[in-house]
Amino acid sequence: MLFDFQTHTFFSDGELSPMELLRRCHVLGYTAVAITDHASPANIGTLTEALRRDCEEAERAWGLVALAGVEITHVPPAAIDGAARSAVEAGAEFVAVHGETIVEPVAGGTNRAALESEYVHALVHPGLLSPELGHVARRHGKFVELSARRGHSLTNGHVAAVCRQAGVRMLVNSDAHAPGDLLTEALARRVARGAGLDADETEAVLVDNPLELLRILGRSAAVGGAA
């Protein structure tokens, strides 16, 4: 089973259309994928509507679980909860927040705002996540990402240690912007093991946690469809 809850299309800074991205994910053997183009109050409604159309069509045709999501990106911390709520109200099935990665000038307080919002499902590439916020993530039932993307991945070991200590559920995501960025099972496993996870923890991060996330979202890992 192969899961990926952070990908991008040409609706933000990716190369592919949503449908082409979904087709490539299907061919690679993905079980479920979320498209999470960059979102802010300016584009949440139109973005979500567009992504839902292709996700619904891809599910009917190819059987993978295709989630129309958003990545709330570089939004001021005080506005994150409202933006996440707007995304859910617009029909987004999955809401991620662009965390305080060490390779971009993300505003301080973003990680906390994401983890405290009831409308956010996951904090992605959180950078030097503090132990305190690890416990906030646990208390609010959030998922935290281990990233396969260059730059963002530099803090994976730190993030994994904080999440392990606090008991936070982690996900491995590609943060794909181009076809060559998409996950394979081997790459996902290397990302998890490279972050310092043992075999049992890797299995939980790659399979158990994604299945639990889908359950929370009210989705099944099996849709059915044509090859």
TIBASE-562473 format. One record per residue (C-alpha): residue number from 1; residue in one letter; x negated, y negated, z negated. Coordinates in steps of 0.2 Angstrom, whole numbers, plus 5000, padded with zeros to 4 digits. Example, Ala and Ser with C-alpha at 12.3 -4.5 7.8 and 13.67 -1.06 7.14 Angstrom:
REM residues 2
@i = 1 aa = A east = 4938 north = 5022 up = 4961
@i = 2 aa = S east = 4932 north = 5005 up = 4964
END
This chain:
REM residues 227
@i = 1 aa = M east = 5000 north = 5000 up = 5000
@i = 2 aa = L east = 4993 north = 4983 up = 5005
@i = 3 aa = F east = 5000 north = 4967 up = 4998
@i = 4 aa = D east = 4995 north = 4948 up = 5001
@i = 5 aa = F east = 5004 north = 4934 up = 4993
@i = 6 aa = Q east = 4994 north = 4919 up = 5000
@i = 7 aa = T east = 4993 north = 4916 up = 5019
@i = 8 aa = H east = 4995 north = 4901 up = 5030
@i = 9 aa = T east = 5001 north = 4897 up = 5048
@i = 10 aa = F east = 5001 north = 4882 up = 5060
@i = 11 aa = F east = 5014 north = 4874 up = 5049
@i = 12 aa = S east = 5000 north = 4869 up = 5038
@i = 13 aa = D east = 4981 north = 4873 up = 5041
@i = 14 aa = G east = 4982 north = 4890 up = 5048
@i = 15 aa = E east = 4979 north = 4896 up = 5066
@i = 16 aa = L east = 4994 north = 4907 up = 5070
@i = 17 aa = S east = 5013 north = 4905 up = 5071
@i = 18 aa = P east = 5023 north = 4914 up = 5057
@i = 19 aa = M east = 5028 north = 4927 up = 5069
@i = 20 aa = E east = 5011 north = 4931 up = 5075
@i = 21 aa = L east = 5004 north = 4932 up = 5058
@i = 22 aa = L east = 5018 north = 4944 up = 5052
@i = 23 aa = R east = 5015 north = 4955 up = 5067
@i = 24 aa = R east = 4996 north = 4956 up = 5063
@i = 25 aa = C east = 5000 north = 4960 up = 5045
@i = 26 aa = H east = 5012 north = 4974 up = 5051
@i = 27 aa = V east = 4999 north = 4981 up = 5062
@i = 28 aa = L east = 4986 north = 4981 up = 5048
@i = 29 aa = G east = 4998 north = 4991 up = 5037
@i = 30 aa = Y east = 5004 north = 4978 up = 5025
@i = 31 aa = T east = 5018 north = 4983 up = 5014
@i = 32 aa = A east = 5022 north = 4965 up = 5009
@i = 33 aa = V east = 5016 north = 4947 up = 5014
@i = 34 aa = A east = 5021 north = 4930 up = 5008
@i = 35 aa = I east = 5018 north = 4915 up = 5020
@i = 36 aa = T east = 5013 north = 4901 up = 5008
@i = 37 aa = D east = 5010 north = 4885 up = 5019
@i = 38 aa = H east = 5005 north = 4870 up = 5010
@i = 39 aa = A east = 5020 north = 4860 up = 5004
@i = 40 aa = S east = 5024 north = 4844 up = 4995
@i = 41 aa = P east = 5040 north = 4834 up = 4993
@i = 42 aa = A east = 5038 north = 4828 up = 5011
@i = 43 aa = N east = 5040 north = 4845 up = 5019
@i = 44 aa = I east = 5047 north = 4858 up = 5007
@i = 45 aa = G east = 5064 north = 4859 up = 5015
@i = 46 aa = T east = 5060 north = 4860 up = 5033
@i = 47 aa = L east = 5045 north = 4871 up = 5030
@i = 48 aa = T east = 5055 north = 4884 up = 5020
@i = 49 aa = E east = 5069 north = 4884 up = 5033
@i = 50 aa = A east = 5057 north = 4887 up = 5047
@i = 51 aa = L east = 5048 north = 4901 up = 5038
@i = 52 aa = R east = 5064 north = 4910 up = 5033
@i = 53 aa = R east = 5069 north = 4912 up = 5051
@i = 54 aa = D east = 5053 north = 4921 up = 5056
@i = 55 aa = C east = 5052 north = 4931 up = 5040
@i = 56 aa = E east = 5070 north = 4938 up = 5042
@i = 57 aa = E east = 5067 north = 4943 up = 5060
@i = 58 aa = A east = 5050 north = 4951 up = 5056
@i = 59 aa = E east = 5058 north = 4961 up = 5043
@i = 60 aa = R east = 5072 north = 4968 up = 5054
@i = 61 aa = A east = 5060 north = 4972 up = 5068
@i = 62 aa = W east = 5045 north = 4979 up = 5059
@i = 63 aa = G east = 5050 north = 4984 up = 5041
@i = 64 aa = L east = 5037 north = 4974 up = 5031
@i = 65 aa = V east = 5043 north = 4964 up = 5017
@i = 66 aa = A east = 5040 north = 4946 up = 5023
@i = 67 aa = L east = 5043 north = 4932 up = 5010
@i = 68 aa = A east = 5045 north = 4914 up = 5015
@i = 69 aa = G east = 5035 north = 4905 up = 5002
@i = 70 aa = V east = 5026 north = 4889 up = 4999
@i = 71 aa = E east = 5009 north = 4884 up = 4991
@i = 72 aa = I east = 5012 north = 4867 up = 4982
@i = 73 aa = T east = 4996 north = 4859 up = 4986
@i = 74 aa = H east = 4987 north = 4843 up = 4979
@i = 75 aa = V east = 5004 north = 4837 up = 4972
@i = 76 aa = P east = 5001 north = 4826 up = 4956
@i = 77 aa = P east = 5003 north = 4837 up = 4941
@i = 78 aa = A east = 5018 north = 4827 up = 4934
@i = 79 aa = A east = 5027 north = 4831 up = 4951
@i = 80 aa = I east = 5024 north = 4850 up = 4952
@i = 81 aa = D east = 5039 north = 4856 up = 4942
@i = 82 aa = G east = 5051 north = 4846 up = 4953
@i = 83 aa = A east = 5042 north = 4851 up = 4969
@i = 84 aa = A east = 5043 north = 4869 up = 4964
@i = 85 aa = R east = 5062 north = 4867 up = 4959
@i = 86 aa = S east = 5065 north = 4859 up = 4976
@i = 87 aa = A east = 5056 north = 4874 up = 4985
@i = 88 aa = V east = 5067 north = 4887 up = 4976
@i = 89 aa = E east = 5083 north = 4877 up = 4979
@i = 90 aa = A east = 5078 north = 4876 up = 4998
@i = 91 aa = G east = 5077 north = 4895 up = 4999
@i = 92 aa = A east = 5058 north = 4898 up = 4996
@i = 93 aa = E east = 5057 north = 4916 up = 4989
@i = 94 aa = F east = 5039 north = 4914 up = 4982
@i = 95 aa = V east = 5031 north = 4898 up = 4975
@i = 96 aa = A east = 5013 north = 4897 up = 4972
@i = 97 aa = V east = 5003 north = 4882 up = 4966
@i = 98 aa = H east = 4986 north = 4877 up = 4973
@i = 99 aa = G east = 4975 north = 4878 up = 4957
@i = 100 aa = E east = 4960 north = 4869 up = 4951
@i = 101 aa = T east = 4947 north = 4877 up = 4963
@i = 102 aa = I east = 4929 north = 4871 up = 4961
@i = 103 aa = V east = 4927 north = 4868 up = 4979
@i = 104 aa = E east = 4941 north = 4855 up = 4981
@i = 105 aa = P east = 4946 north = 4839 up = 4971
@i = 106 aa = V east = 4962 north = 4845 up = 4963
@i = 107 aa = A east = 4969 north = 4834 up = 4950
@i = 108 aa = G east = 4966 north = 4840 up = 4932
@i = 109 aa = G east = 4981 north = 4846 up = 4924
@i = 110 aa = T east = 4987 north = 4855 up = 4939
@i = 111 aa = N east = 4984 north = 4873 up = 4932
@i = 112 aa = R east = 4994 north = 4869 up = 4916
@i = 113 aa = A east = 5008 north = 4861 up = 4926
@i = 114 aa = A east = 5009 north = 4876 up = 4937
@i = 115 aa = L east = 5009 north = 4889 up = 4923
@i = 116 aa = E east = 5022 north = 4879 up = 4913
@i = 117 aa = S east = 5035 north = 4877 up = 4927
@i = 118 aa = E east = 5049 north = 4890 up = 4927
@i = 119 aa = Y east = 5050 north = 4889 up = 4946
@i = 120 aa = V east = 5032 north = 4894 up = 4949
@i = 121 aa = H east = 5027 north = 4913 up = 4952
@i = 122 aa = A east = 5009 north = 4912 up = 4954
@i = 123 aa = L east = 4994 north = 4901 up = 4951
@i = 124 aa = V east = 4981 north = 4903 up = 4965
@i = 125 aa = H east = 4962 north = 4900 up = 4965
@i = 126 aa = P east = 4963 north = 4892 up = 4948
@i = 127 aa = G east = 4944 north = 4889 up = 4947
@i = 128 aa = L east = 4937 north = 4888 up = 4929
@i = 129 aa = L east = 4954 north = 4894 up = 4921
@i = 130 aa = S east = 4952 north = 4890 up = 4902
@i = 131 aa = P east = 4956 north = 4904 up = 4889
@i = 132 aa = E east = 4970 north = 4893 up = 4882
@i = 133 aa = L east = 4978 north = 4892 up = 4899
@i = 134 aa = G east = 4976 north = 4911 up = 4901
@i = 135 aa = H east = 4987 north = 4913 up = 4886
@i = 136 aa = V east = 5000 north = 4900 up = 4893
@i = 137 aa = A east = 5000 north = 4911 up = 4909
@i = 138 aa = R east = 5004 north = 4926 up = 4899
@i = 139 aa = R east = 5017 north = 4918 up = 4888
@i = 140 aa = H east = 5026 north = 4912 up = 4904
@i = 141 aa = G east = 5024 north = 4928 up = 4914
@i = 142 aa = K east = 5014 north = 4920 up = 4928
@i = 143 aa = F east = 5003 north = 4929 up = 4940
@i = 144 aa = V east = 4985 north = 4923 up = 4944
@i = 145 aa = E east = 4975 north = 4925 up = 4959
@i = 146 aa = L east = 4958 north = 4933 up = 4963
@i = 147 aa = S east = 4954 north = 4925 up = 4980
@i = 148 aa = A east = 4946 north = 4934 up = 4995
@i = 149 aa = R east = 4942 north = 4916 up = 5002
@i = 150 aa = R east = 4925 north = 4909 up = 5003
@i = 151 aa = G east = 4922 north = 4896 up = 4990
@i = 152 aa = H east = 4938 north = 4899 up = 4980
@i = 153 aa = S east = 4931 north = 4917 up = 4976
@i = 154 aa = L east = 4916 north = 4909 up = 4967
@i = 155 aa = T east = 4926 north = 4909 up = 4951
@i = 156 aa = N east = 4934 north = 4926 up = 4952
@i = 157 aa = G east = 4923 north = 4934 up = 4939
@i = 158 aa = H east = 4927 north = 4921 up = 4927
@i = 159 aa = V east = 4946 north = 4921 up = 4931
@i = 160 aa = A east = 4946 north = 4940 up = 4929
@i = 161 aa = A east = 4938 north = 4939 up = 4912
@i = 162 aa = V east = 4950 north = 4926 up = 4906
@i = 163 aa = C east = 4965 north = 4935 up = 4912
@i = 164 aa = R east = 4959 north = 4952 up = 4905
@i = 165 aa = Q east = 4957 north = 4944 up = 4888
@i = 166 aa = A east = 4974 north = 4936 up = 4888
@i = 167 aa = G east = 4983 north = 4951 up = 4897
@i = 168 aa = V east = 4988 north = 4941 up = 4912
@i = 169 aa = R east = 4993 north = 4950 up = 4928
@i = 170 aa = M east = 4982 north = 4947 up = 4943
@i = 171 aa = L east = 4984 north = 4948 up = 4962
@i = 172 aa = V east = 4971 north = 4949 up = 4976
@i = 173 aa = N east = 4976 north = 4938 up = 4990
@i = 174 aa = S east = 4968 north = 4934 up = 5006
@i = 175 aa = D east = 4972 north = 4915 up = 5008
@i = 176 aa = A east = 4971 north = 4919 up = 5026
@i = 177 aa = H east = 4970 north = 4905 up = 5039
@i = 178 aa = A east = 4965 north = 4915 up = 5054
@i = 179 aa = P east = 4967 north = 4933 up = 5059
@i = 180 aa = G east = 4950 north = 4938 up = 5053
@i = 181 aa = D east = 4954 north = 4932 up = 5036
@i = 182 aa = L east = 4968 north = 4945 up = 5033
@i = 183 aa = L east = 4965 north = 4959 up = 5020
@i = 184 aa = T east = 4962 north = 4977 up = 5023
@i = 185 aa = E east = 4963 north = 4990 up = 5009
@i = 186 aa = A east = 4944 north = 4991 up = 5008
@i = 187 aa = L east = 4942 north = 4972 up = 5007
@i = 188 aa = A east = 4955 north = 4970 up = 4994
@i = 189 aa = R east = 4947 north = 4983 up = 4983
@i = 190 aa = R east = 4930 north = 4975 up = 4985
@i = 191 aa = V east = 4937 north = 4959 up = 4979
@i = 192 aa = A east = 4944 north = 4967 up = 4964
@i = 193 aa = R east = 4929 north = 4977 up = 4960
@i = 194 aa = G east = 4918 north = 4962 up = 4963
@i = 195 aa = A east = 4927 north = 4952 up = 4950
@i = 196 aa = G east = 4922 north = 4965 up = 4938
@i = 197 aa = L east = 4938 north = 4975 up = 4937
@i = 198 aa = D east = 4936 north = 4994 up = 4933
@i = 199 aa = A east = 4945 north = 5007 up = 4944
@i = 200 aa = D east = 4961 north = 5007 up = 4933
@i = 201 aa = E east = 4962 north = 4988 up = 4933
@i = 202 aa = T east = 4959 north = 4988 up = 4952
@i = 203 aa = E east = 4974 north = 5000 up = 4954
@i = 204 aa = A east = 4985 north = 4989 up = 4944
@i = 205 aa = V east = 4980 north = 4973 up = 4953
@i = 206 aa = L east = 4982 north = 4980 up = 4970
@i = 207 aa = V east = 4997 north = 4990 up = 4968
@i = 208 aa = D east = 5006 north = 4989 up = 4951
@i = 209 aa = N east = 5006 north = 4970 up = 4949
@i = 210 aa = P east = 5012 north = 4967 up = 4967
@i = 211 aa = L east = 5026 north = 4979 up = 4965
@i = 212 aa = E east = 5031 north = 4971 up = 4948
@i = 213 aa = L east = 5031 north = 4954 up = 4957
@i = 214 aa = L east = 5042 north = 4961 up = 4971
@i = 215 aa = R east = 5054 north = 4967 up = 4957
@i = 216 aa = I east = 5055 north = 4950 up = 4949
@i = 217 aa = L east = 5059 north = 4943 up = 4966
@i = 218 aa = G east = 5073 north = 4955 up = 4968
@i = 219 aa = R east = 5064 north = 4963 up = 4983
@i = 220 aa = S east = 5060 north = 4981 up = 4987
@i = 221 aa = A east = 5043 north = 4987 up = 4994
@i = 222 aa = A east = 5053 north = 4997 up = 5008
@i = 223 aa = V east = 5063 north = 4988 up = 5021
@i = 224 aa = G east = 5062 north = 4999 up = 5036
@i = 225 aa = G east = 5061 north = 4994 up = 5054
@i = 226 aa = A east = 5052 north = 4999 up = 5071
@i = 227 aa = A east = 5034 north = 5001 up = 5074
END
